[in-house]
Amino acid sequence: MKAFIWEKYGPPETLRMAEVEKPAPDAGEVLVQVLATSVNAADWHSLRGKPLFSRATLGLMRPKLKILGVDIAGQVEAVGGGVTQFKSGDEVYANLLDHGYGGFAEYVSVPVDVMSLKPANLSFEEAAAVPMAAVTALQGLHHHGEIKPAQKVLINGASGGVGSFAVQIAKSYGPEVTGVTSTRNIDLVRSLGADHVVDYTTTDFVRSGRRYDLILDTVGNRSVPDLRRALAEDGKAAVTGFTSVARLMGVSLRGGKEIAMVQAHVTTKDLELVSELIEAGKMRPQIDRRYPFAEIPAAIAYLEQGHARGKVVAGMTSRLLRG
Ligand SMILES: NC(=O)c1ccc[n+]([C@@H]2O[C@H](COP(=O)([O-])OP(=O)(O)OC[C@H]3O[C@@H](n4cnc5c(N)ncnc54)[C@H](OP(=O)(O)O)[C@@H]3O)[C@@H](O)[C@H]2O)c1
């Protein structure tokens, strides 16, 4: 099968397409023919081996894993021992962050506890956009934030991969939602359902005088005192990403129970919750760009610039495989 091989830390163009052995599913796994994938910050952080301390798990000198890619959608080709919930031909989506990556390939073996049937009303490309970003938003807003209808909720980075799902998930619980983005994305964030939009190029939400019961910060550019200033009494913040190691350390050391770093772990249960929202018409992936499989390095390079408007996906038809 064809796959992008990850041999060393470096920029996206260090990924190389190669012919590798097709995997076989172990017990509790399903072999999926990957028909679409999306790129995530986890891909470019891992690819570059940054922050440096991440190499303690990724591999000190060179990556231990051979194929990147965490979000996939595709068709079940074969099932491993003991698998009864999926069968050959099922259309599925999954996230491989906690299971060795491997999505930038024609086939990947996926443990059944990180996959679900694909929402019926999404294409494979749309479905591949969902797992990592939507489940991160769900876990930050609901599992950590305990979102409630009467709250005021703020999403920092509302136009990005996580943020574009977060606005829609937050609205589905009924609160008043404010999205923070730049001027060019104001209409986009409003179209996702935000009641108010703050343009960060002209207004600092921390100093606007408004206070929020729940903040989902997907950017991670604010200090803990800044976040506290914008929180109402007993308010909570979930921070999913960071612009620097200092910001990450700040939240880890000084955030306490209310301001927490949320590291998403995708589960079948959460994918099913997300599928319900999508199939009920309450949420849709916002796709910014679509690339052919052969151009995954370009897709990662685009995402790395930090200004995606929703998700960046790559499709894998045989025509697109050749680029
Ligand atoms: N913890 C986890 O499990 C987990 C999972 C997924 C992602 N993450 C992390 O969460 C972060 C966001 O991921 P993502 O996939 O949403 O990234 P993304 O798609 O690259 O998000 C980029 C968005 O951030 C916005 N942005 C940039 N600077 C901003 C600012 N100063 N204020 C407000 N918005 C700003 C951009 O809007 P403009 O173009 O308008 O500037 C753009 O729409 C990343 O750091 C990622 O590593 C964590």
The ligand as an SDF file (V2000), in Angstrom:
LIG
                    3D

 48 52  0  0  0  0  0  0  0  0999 V2000
   -5.6220   19.0080   23.5890 N   0  0  0  0  0  0  0  0  0  0  0  0
   -6.0660   18.3190   22.5510 C   0  0  0  0  0  0  0  0  0  0  0  0
   -6.4510   17.1660   22.6580 O   0  0  0  0  0  0  0  0  0  0  0  0
   -6.1090   18.9970   21.2380 C   0  0  0  0  0  0  0  0  0  0  0  0
   -6.8050   18.4600   20.1700 C   0  0  0  0  0  0  0  0  0  0  0  0
   -6.8770   19.1910   18.9980 C   0  0  0  0  0  0  0  0  0  0  0  0
   -6.2070   20.4110   18.9490 C   0  0  0  0  0  0  0  0  0  0  0  0
   -5.5060   20.8540   20.0160 N   0  0  0  0  0  0  0  0  0  0  0  0
   -4.7980   22.1360   20.0170 C   0  0  0  0  0  0  0  0  0  0  0  0
   -5.7600   23.1580   19.9730 O   0  0  0  0  0  0  0  0  0  0  0  0
   -5.2240   24.2260   19.2350 C   0  0  0  0  0  0  0  0  0  0  0  0
   -6.2030   24.6040   18.1540 C   0  0  0  0  0  0  0  0  0  0  0  0
   -6.3200   23.5540   17.2490 O   0  0  0  0  0  0  0  0  0  0  0  0
   -7.0960   23.7830   15.9000 P   0  0  0  0  0  0  0  0  0  0  0  0
   -7.1020   22.4880   15.1860 O   0  0  0  0  0  0  0  0  0  0  0  0
   -8.3810   24.4610   16.1570 O   0  0  0  0  0  0  0  0  0  0  0  0
   -6.0910   24.8030   15.1740 O   0  0  0  0  0  0  0  0  0  0  0  0
   -6.3010   25.6090   13.8390 P   0  0  0  0  0  0  0  0  0  0  0  0
   -7.3770   25.0040   13.0190 O   0  0  0  0  0  0  0  0  0  0  0  0
   -4.9660   25.7850   13.2260 O   0  0  0  0  0  0  0  0  0  0  0  0
   -6.8180   27.0450   14.3980 O   0  0  0  0  0  0  0  0  0  0  0  0
   -6.4390   28.1840   13.8100 C   0  0  0  0  0  0  0  0  0  0  0  0
   -7.4580   29.2630   14.1770 C   0  0  0  0  0  0  0  0  0  0  0  0
   -6.9810   30.0050   15.3070 O   0  0  0  0  0  0  0  0  0  0  0  0
   -7.3720   31.3470   15.1180 C   0  0  0  0  0  0  0  0  0  0  0  0
   -6.4850   32.2780   15.8210 N   0  0  0  0  0  0  0  0  0  0  0  0
   -5.1580   32.4910   15.6120 C   0  0  0  0  0  0  0  0  0  0  0  0
   -4.6990   33.4540   16.4560 N   0  0  0  0  0  0  0  0  0  0  0  0
   -5.7650   33.8370   17.2000 C   0  0  0  0  0  0  0  0  0  0  0  0
   -5.9390   34.7860   18.2500 C   0  0  0  0  0  0  0  0  0  0  0  0
   -4.9270   35.5230   18.6950 N   0  0  0  0  0  0  0  0  0  0  0  0
   -7.1590   34.9070   18.8170 N   0  0  0  0  0  0  0  0  0  0  0  0
   -8.1930   34.1680   18.3920 C   0  0  0  0  0  0  0  0  0  0  0  0
   -8.1030   33.2570   17.3850 N   0  0  0  0  0  0  0  0  0  0  0  0
   -6.8970   33.0960   16.8040 C   0  0  0  0  0  0  0  0  0  0  0  0
   -7.2850   31.5610   13.6280 C   0  0  0  0  0  0  0  0  0  0  0  0
   -8.1810   32.5720   13.2690 O   0  0  0  0  0  0  0  0  0  0  0  0
   -7.6570   33.8360   12.4200 P   0  0  0  0  0  0  0  0  0  0  0  0
   -7.2090   33.3050   11.0860 O   0  0  0  0  0  0  0  0  0  0  0  0
   -8.8670   34.6810   12.3650 O   0  0  0  0  0  0  0  0  0  0  0  0
   -6.5100   34.4210   13.1970 O   0  0  0  0  0  0  0  0  0  0  0  0
   -7.6560   30.2040   13.0330 C   0  0  0  0  0  0  0  0  0  0  0  0
   -9.0080   30.1540   12.6000 O   0  0  0  0  0  0  0  0  0  0  0  0
   -3.8570   23.7860   18.7120 C   0  0  0  0  0  0  0  0  0  0  0  0
   -2.8730   24.3480   19.5480 O   0  0  0  0  0  0  0  0  0  0  0  0
   -3.8660   22.3030   18.8830 C   0  0  0  0  0  0  0  0  0  0  0  0
   -2.5780   21.8010   19.1610 O   0  0  0  0  0  0  0  0  0  0  0  0
   -5.4650   20.1840   21.1320 C   0  0  0  0  0  0  0  0  0  0  0  0
  1  2  1  0
  2  3  2  0
  2  4  1  0
  4  5  1  0
  4 48  2  0
  5  6  2  0
  6  7  1  0
  7  8  2  0
  8  9  1  0
  8 48  1  0
  9 10  1  0
  9 46  1  0
 10 11  1  0
 11 12  1  0
 11 44  1  0
 12 13  1  0
 13 14  1  0
 14 15  2  0
 14 16  1  0
 14 17  1  0
 17 18  1  0
 18 19  2  0
 18 20  1  0
 18 21  1  0
 21 22  1  0
 22 23  1  0
 23 24  1  0
 23 42  1  0
 24 25  1  0
 25 26  1  0
 25 36  1  0
 26 27  1  0
 26 35  1  0
 27 28  2  0
 28 29  1  0
 29 30  1  0
 29 35  2  0
 30 31  1  0
 30 32  2  0
 32 33  1  0
 33 34  2  0
 34 35  1  0
 36 37  1  0
 36 42  1  0
 37 38  1  0
 38 39  2  0
 38 40  1  0
 38 41  1  0
 42 43  1  0
 44 45  1  0
 44 46  1  0
 46 47  1  0
M  CHG  2   8   1  16  -1
M  END
$$$$
